[in-house]
């Protein structure tokens, strides 16, 4: 039994003693037995991520954000994080200098799932881990970035430590996670809360070396308007999309879930990005169908992945109400 399963077992015992189950939003259309199978498959893959920090101690440690943050709420939803993570990788690949670093220095074409898992793991650790391991995760990425430099296909030099490229990668991820959450968690995030999310997330980006990081929706929209002239859709970007569409996700019915999450991720992308990649009308229709399907099954996936998950454990460590992560103020 791994750490996730041990934590889940403790929480189930606690709830049985209290006589209640967590009440998460949405109608669960997947039967309990299938939800348990889904959970086992996903955790089997997540446990391959190497040594994991202790999310249960020290008691009371809020980490980099804390339970009162918008970041804890946005990143708590597993289905939207997977769809948003795929969308972020698609969007990030449109910048040729950012893509050059990944193309030359990573094995994403051979281990695409590993790339996605690493992205989700970094976001999870910097969001929910106690302060020390969260800061260590940032330092590890900075150390990796120091080794990533070279020349792109057009001869321009690139570096993973380039503050502008770091800001691009950050903005693509933040935009996709925020919009995926609103699409698949059936939640309208108030504009003021969206601004708070971007302001909070900017701390991690700046710790990695990004500069002039947008801290509101207005600033984020302006950043994308300014950067669009730097983006291209070429053979390398097309290959990234092909690889992402073929990735085998750690979910039951792999063939179905692969198309479901890729399409749901593509549906998150802004219209200008879809136009740049030449996403056809038929492909966009399939994306909308995938998005509708994910909205239907998301409550079941959310419940399956709640117990023992990172957000759950962080709430237990800090004494916070896990269910409150899925409630939003009006306005």
Phi, psi and omega in degrees: 000126181275180185297323179298313183292322177298317179296318180296320180298318178298319182291323178296320178297319179296318181291322177299322179294325181273346176076028178213157175249156178295142182253097179257154187289153172100155179277129181270110183263347177269131182298154182306318182298319179292325177295321179294321178295317178302315181300315181299318182293317182294314182293329177298325178281317181299328181290350177277002186282008179087188182304133182249142177293163178278109180277355185263349183211153005280147180304135176087348181291118185278354184073204184281340186238309179093161187293342178275001184277156173288328181301318178301321183289313183297317187275001181281343188266108186299312182300317181288333177291322177293311179297318179294324178295318176296316179299320180297318179295322176297313184291317181300329183290351180281347178265116187297329180283321176294319180292326181300319179297318179291318183297317186274337192235010180223167180253035188297331181289329178270333184225065183295320178298322177299320178298313179296317180298319179295321178298311181295321181296319180296315178298317180297316182292316180289339178276310194247345181289157172303166190305311186297307179295331176295316178294325178295323178298319178296317180295324178297317179294320178299320179296319177297317182299328181297337182266355186258102177200161182166207178234137180284177182301327181273007177092352180287141177286149175224157176210136177291350176268000179298118183303324181292318178294322176298321178293320177300310181299317179298312184296320178298317180292313182299316180299315184290320178296317181296313183286325176297320179300314183293329180285318193251352175256009177052043183228133172266111181277118180306147183303322180296325178287326175298318177297319178297320178301312181294324177294319179293314183294334179299334180298316179295316180300316181292326177295332177278347179115002178290153180225158182052045184282128177301137182236018175204165178299320179299315179294323179293316178298320179295321179300314181295323177298319183288327188270349187298332178292345180269351189267146178219156171242108184231193184298322180293317178297318178300322179293321177300314180296322178296317181294317180297322181292337182264356185297139179267106182282152183279059182228155175301156179054061191305318181298318179290313184294328178299308179295324180299308185286325176297313179297319179294326176292316179299326179295340179284332188298147178293156183302321182295328178288319178297323177294320181296321180275358178068036180295119186290165178298321180293318179296320179294326177295318177296323178298318180294324177294320177295320179297318179296322179293318180295322177301325181291316186267350184304317180300325179291317178295320180300315181291321181299324186263004185289302188295129179080355177289172186296316180296319179300312183293323178294322177296318179296321180295325184259358182075021182271162180272112182299318182298331181295340178296339183256014176246140182235146174290153178287153175097000000 
